[in-house]
Amino acid sequence: MAVALAALLFAAGLDPVEARAGQFAAGRKNCGVAVGVWKDGKARVVGRGTVFLPGGERTPDGATVFEIGSVTKPLTGVLLAEAVRRGEVKLDDPAADHLPPDLAPPTADPKVPVTLEHLATHFSGLPVQPPLIGLTAKNLLNPYADYDRTRLAATLKGVVPSKKPGEAYGYSNLGAGLLGHALVRAAKADSFDALLRERVCRPVGLRDTGEALTGGQRARFARGHAADGKPTPHWDFATLEACGGVRSTGDDLLRFAAACLGEPKTDLLPAIRQATAPRRDVAGRSRVGLFWMTTAPDGGPVRVWHNGSTMGHRCVLILVPDRRAAVVVLSSVATPEVDKLGVELADHVGR
């Protein structure tokens, strides 16, 4: 259906990417969307709708900063693969070997420890969120802001996993956040943000990707909105930032996507290939790598992807390796329709 729609837009003399980005933004209150497409070595970012910045309203572009939520996780997966390449860790290392004792992940079977690979593939047995985080947060619209290391340690004492490590897939922000702590400790880094900038952003040339923002980046930081268009506060992370605390732009994520396809080849490419390689079956036609998802749809090329959402932003990044193509969508309205738009455009550019 996506290809058919693209054909109709072409027949009407309309560019499918521009037309669909415009339709998406026009149909939603307070919505600004940046759509990035990379194909055959050419990149472009289309902005439509309106974003609300500290200095006023404007149409978004490739430099507009958005929260990317769980699209942070693929970056964390690349960090893990790079740590393996450097000899700092091994995938089958017990996570507890790289964490302080109070942050060791609990296991349903003392004979089967949670490994770094379990954390990165969501086979750890840990819950999706820290239990009761939404009920105990000072601000329910910004639940991770006051969830600090002390609360994390207290949470882990009370978590009783229902599944053994490796037994079943179970998406876990808690597990991803713990992996971030393990990687920072193994690298002897100052913070997750510093490690990400040094080992991923710098080699690829990402200038606006990270957790902490400069003054200039804050001036380009779009206000977020819930699916109904109501303004929401930005999300802040006190300790689990590796699961969803990164901010980025269309330009940066498209540059990262191109690097994942080897355009250009960087020193990070071996780690990217290890991180994106499927490791375990999840459901249907999907498999998971080091956080990266791989889906093989009927009649279409393989897609390697991840999506992410905060209270006020939504993002999806999709690679179509067999077609040397990629799509990135960032929205200032947190609606799951962002994912559908990304898949539609990925089908179009991946024909």
Secondary structure, DSSP 8 states (H G I E B T S, - for coil): -HHHHHHHHHHTT--HHHHHHHHHHHTSTT-EEEEEEEETTEEEEEEEE-EEETTEEE---TT-EEE-GGGHHHHHHHHHHHHHHTTS--TTSBGGGGS-GGG----SSTTS--BHHHHHHT-S---SS-TTHHHH-SSTTSTTTT--HHHHHHHHHH---SS-TTTS----HHHHHHHHHHHHHHHT-S-HHHHHIIIIIHHHT-SS-BSS--HHHHTTB--EE-TTS-EE-----SS-GGGT--EEEHHHHHHHHHHHTTSS--TTHHHHHHHHS--EEEETTEEESSS-EEE--TTS--EEEEEEE-SS-EEEEEEEGGGTEEEEEEESB--THHHHHHHHHHHHHT-
